[in-house]
Amino acid sequence: MCVHAHAHMSPPTRTPQIWHQRKQVFLGSFSTPQRAAIAFDLASIKMRPVRSKNKPPPTNFPLENYTQELNNRNMVGGLRA
């Protein structure tokens, strides 16, 4: 007797997280590392505003990629101010 077992394997997900006011904030699950990195960048920009060019918030991609979000501080990647 031969028994075949099949496990349902979901694709690996990336779950970025950021610390804000001593709390760990999970930003969701993403199918690619690039999407997870963008989610982190948007949260970082939102939670750690740009104070000066000498001390920008930590991001994976250049801040120039997020000029629209920087100009519109009311809504950043689904996060409300």
Helices and strands as residue ranges (DSSP letters): E 17-20, E 23-26, H 33-47, G 63-66, H 67-71, E 75-76, E 79-80
